[in-house]
Each structure stands twice: as structure tokens, then as C-alpha cells.
Amino acid sequence: TQCFARLGSQVTQVEMLPRIMIREDPEISDLVLQQFRKEGVNVLVNHKAQRFAVENGEKVLYCETKDGNDTREVRIVFDELLCAVGRVANTGGYGLEELGIPVTRTRTVEVNEFMQTRYPNIYACGDVAGPYQFTHTAAHTAWYAAVNALFSGFKKFRADFSVIPWATFTDPEVARVGLNETEAKEKNIPYEVTTYGIDDLDRAIADGTAHGVVKILTVPGKDKILGATIAGEHAGDLIIEFITAMKYGIGLNKILGTIHIYPTLAEANKYAAGNWKRAHAPKKVLEWVEKFHAWRRG
């Protein structure tokens, strides 16, 4: 979307759902939406594509949208169409049916936790096995499939999906690991939210990219990380610190206690941890310290 707009095309993005990037928290998707519109992209949410037509030599898309309880038709004239509606695994014609290897309702090959199909000597990995369709998770599952095949009968390794990160390479980038606030609410998981605005970060200001946010969910009253979302320049790189922290049980206190190079974008993670620390500072102790130093000053 942004690439074509920056190359001079007039771009209209048609989105069936109420907002773009529906899996992310509303303020995160809104941040990206505002940037799209700032760059001249015409984003139409709540617009469901119905049919295409050629009328008087013009290519036309007809969409359906709702204004309250009323439904109306929207006519969009275009030159070229990019249809980006996801993909499914190509599982037909490979003998799966003849072998009776089941396919899930999402059309991925059914495998167990060791990446085995119903036949212990036939493995599947990557996008065709799911449940995640990312290059990095494909490599992750490929390792388990290969090692389990090589050492079958002696040792089995269970695929670990406990900490799965991903990024959407818009500008600004959006990266996430673990829970976001929307998911925590849906699952009734107690949480606290800590944020840090990247607009206050020296490196981002110097680079002219001072927009975005670091948003962290933690266990109430504790520094244990439930999830983190970063929207901003190089978010996909910055999220690594939180991926490692979640994988190895490192809390925000230790991130705060780690020296981060100045001036770098990575400082945003430390400052976010600092915001958490300030919100959990022991008030009684601070009051006592204030009185103590007031006494020392005479």
C-alpha cells in the first residue's frame, strides 16, 4: 500500500473489517491508519467487496458498506487490482488422500507435537503444518521435523510454541510477542499496561522518526511480561529483547537494570521498563527517604 503510494499511485485500500490490522490493539492499528492517510492512501474500512465489472472501458469494484442500520453500495473505479486476502496450503495432489492423512479445517496437514502426521515416519512442517504461517516459525518447525526424523526411535523433541513473535512491515513497523490488551480482555487474563511514547526518544527525534509506542502487559503487581507490542521504526528488531525476556523468564526489573547504548532506539525498551518501575515505586519508603534527606539538609 505505502510502496505504491510513494511511487506515485493513487491507492485505495478496501478493508472488510472495522479497522486495519484487526489482531492488534485499536490504538496500534489507528497509528498505522493515520500514517497511511497522511501519505495519501484512501483507506476504506467496513467495506466488503461484492463484485467486479467493466463499464464503459473502466474497471470497477462494487463494495457494500453500512451507515448505521442502512446498507449502501460504493462504486470504486481503478486501473489495477492487488488482491491480498491471505493464502492456504496446497495439499492436493500429493497422495495425502490416498494415505488417509487428515487435513484440518484451515487446510493444513494435521501433525502432532513432534511434527509427525498419522504415520510416524511422515513429517510436515512450515506453512503447510501451521498453526503459524511465518518464515521464522517455518524454520523453527523444520528443525523439529528434521531432528525428530533423524533420531526417531531414540529421542523425540516436542515443538515449542510458547513464545511466538511476529512483525508487520508497514511504516511504522508493528511487532508483537505474547498477549496484547485485546486478547487479555477476551481471555479474562488479569494484566497491567505500561507504555512509553517513542516521540520522546532522543534517537528517534534525531532520525526524524519520533512516532510510535512501546506497550507492555505484565502480571498485576509483578514485572513478569505477558506480552509486548512495539509500533515504530525498526520495531521488528526492538521486540527481540522482549522475546528473549519472555522465553527465559526475565522481568522488567532486569531490563531496567541493563545498560542500553545511548543514543539508540533500543533505549525505548528500558524507558518503558522505567515507567513500570515508577508506577510500582514503594510510596511509604519514598516518603520516609524524603523526610530523611530533608532532616539531613537541616
N, C-alpha and C positions, 0 to 999 in steps of 0.2 A: 504493500500500500504506500508506505512512505517513499520507497525507492522510485516508483513510477511517478509519484507527485514531484519528487525532487528533480526528476529528469524532464519535467515539463508537462506531464499528462494531467488532465483534469480527472481526478479519481473519485468515484462514488463507491463506498463500501456498504454493502447491504447485509445487515445482521438481523437474523430472525429473533434472537433473544433480546431481553430488555436492556442489556448492556454488552459491550465487548469484553472479552476475557472474563467470562462469567465465573470461572473457577477461582478467580482472585477476589479479594475483598473489594467492596464498592469504591472506596477512595483510591485504591490502586488502579482499577480499570478506568476510573474517571480521570486520573492523572494522565494516563496514556491517551485517552479520548481527547482531552484538551490539547495535547501536543499534536495529535492528528489534525484537529480542526485548525490549530494555529498554522499548520503547514498547508492548509487549503484542501484537505481531504474532506469530502462530504460524507459523513458517517450517518447512516440511517438505521437506527435500532428499531426493534419491534416491526420490522418489515419482512414479511415472508414471501419469498419468490414463488410465483404461481406458474408463469408460462413465458415463453419467448415467442416473438413474432418478427416478421419483416414487413414493414408498412411503408409504401412509397419509397422503397430503397433504403429505409432506415432500419437498423436493428433495435428492437425494443424489448425491454423486460417489464413485465407487469407484476407488481407486488401487492400484497394485501397488508394493510395496517389498521390499527384500531385507534379511534379517538373516543375514549371513554367506552361507552357501550356500542358505539357506531363503528362499523367496518367500512373502509373505503379502499378503492383501488388507486395505486400510484403507477404512473407510466414513466419509465426511465429510458431515454434514448442513449445508445452507446455505440462506440466503434469496435471495441474489442472486449472480450469477456475472460476473466480469470476466475475459474470455479474452484474455490478452496474449501471443501467441505469434509476433509478428513479422508481416511482410507481404511481398507480392510485387508486382511491377509489373503493371499491367493493360495487356497488349499485344495483346489480342484485339479484333477488330472494327475495326481502323484501317487495314486494307489491307496490313499487313506481309507477310502470307502471299502475297497476290497479287503483290506486288513481289519476293518472294523474299528479303526482308531477314531474315537469321538472328537467332534469339534464343538466348541462352546457356542452359546447364543450370540457371542460377539465375533464368531467365525475365526477364533484362534484354536490352535491344536491343544487339546486337553493334556496337561502334564502334571506330575506330582511335584513335591518339594525338591526332588533331586533332578528335575528336568526330564524325567522319563515319561514316555507315553504308556499305554496299557501293556505294551511289550517292553520288558526291562532293558532290552538291547537296542531299542529305538528311542532316540532323544530328540527333543525340539528345543530351540532357544531363540532369543531375539524377538522381533516384532510378531512372528508367526505364533509364538507361545504366549506373548503378553506377560503379565497384565499391563505393562507399561510399554509404550512404543517410542522409546528414545534410543539414540545411538549408544549412549553410555550404559543404559540398562541392558541393551543387546549384548554389549561386550561383557557385562557382568554375568549374565546368564550363560553366555558362551563358555566362560571359564568353568562354571559348574558342570555344564554338559560334557565338556572335553575331559575334565579331570575325573568325573564320575564314570565316564566310558572307559578311560584308561585304567582305572583301578577298581573296576566292577568286580565284585566277589571278595574284595579285600577291605575297601574303605569307601564310605559314601559321605558326600558333603552336601548339607542342606543349604539351598539358596537363601541368602539373607536379604530381605526386602524391608528391613526395619527403618532404614533412613534413605529415602529416595528424593533426590533433588531434581529440579528442572529449571529451565530458563526460557523466556520468550524474548527473542532478539528484536524487539521493537526499539525505538529510540524515544524515551529512555528504556533500557532493558528492565525486565522484571524477572527476578529469580526467587525461588522459594524452596524451602525444605520443611518437612513436617506440617503441622497444623497451621491454618490461618484462622482468623476470628470467625469467619462464616462457618467453617467446618466445626470449630469448637462449640459454637451455639447449636448447630444441628445435632451434634452428638452429646449435648449436655455435659461437656467436659469443663470443669471449673478452670479459669485462667485469669491472668493479669496481662495487660498490654503495656508495653513500653515502646516509645517511638523516639526517633531522632531525625530532625529535618536536615537533609543534605545541603539545603540552601545556606546553612551556617558553617559549612566545612571549607576550610581555607583552600585546599587543593581544588575542590570543585569550583570555588569562586575564581581562582587563578586560571582554570581551564575553560571558564565560561560555561560550565555545566552544572551550575548551582540550582538544581531542582531534583526532587526525589525524596525518598524516606527510607529509613530502616525501621521495621516494625517487628517486634519480638513478642511471642507469647510464652509466659512462664507459669509454673505451678504457683498458685497463690501463696504468698509469703516466703517463697523459696526462689533460688536462682536457677533451678533446673529448667532447661529450654524445651518447650513443647513444639515450637516451630518458629521460623523466621521468614520474613518477606522483605526483599530489597527492591526498590524501584529507583533506578538512577544509572549513571554512567558506569559501565563495567560491573553491573550487578551480578552477572554470572560468575565473575571472578571473586567478588567480595563475599558471596554466600559460602565459599569454601570453609571459612573459619567456623561458621555455624554448623556446617555439615560435619566437620571433624569434632566439634564440641558435642553434638548430639550422638554421634557414633560412639564416642569414648566417655560419655558422662561428665563432660566438663561444663561447669556452670558459668554464669555471667561474672561472678566474682573473679574467677581466674582469667577471663578475657580482659576484665578491667585491670588486673594486676600484671598484664603482659605489655611490654613496651612495644608500641607501634611507631613506625618511622614517620617523622614529620618532614614535609607535608605530603601525605598520601591519602588516597580515597579510603584505604583500609582503616584509617582513624575513625571513620563513621561507626564502625562496629564497637570500638572502645568507648566512644562517646555515648552510644546507645546503652551500653552496659553501665556507664556512669550515671545516666538518667535513672536507670533501675535502682542503682545504689542510693542515690539521693532520695528516691521515693521510699526507701526502706531504712533510712538512717534512724538509729535509736534516739528518739526525741528526748527522753529523760537524761540519757548520757550527754547529749549535746547541750542541754540546759545546764547540767552540772559543770561541764567544761567551760561554758560561757561565764558562769559565776566564778569559777576558779581563776580564770585569766583576768576577770575584772578585779578580783581580790589581789592578784599579783601586781597589777598595774597601780594598785593603791587607790 
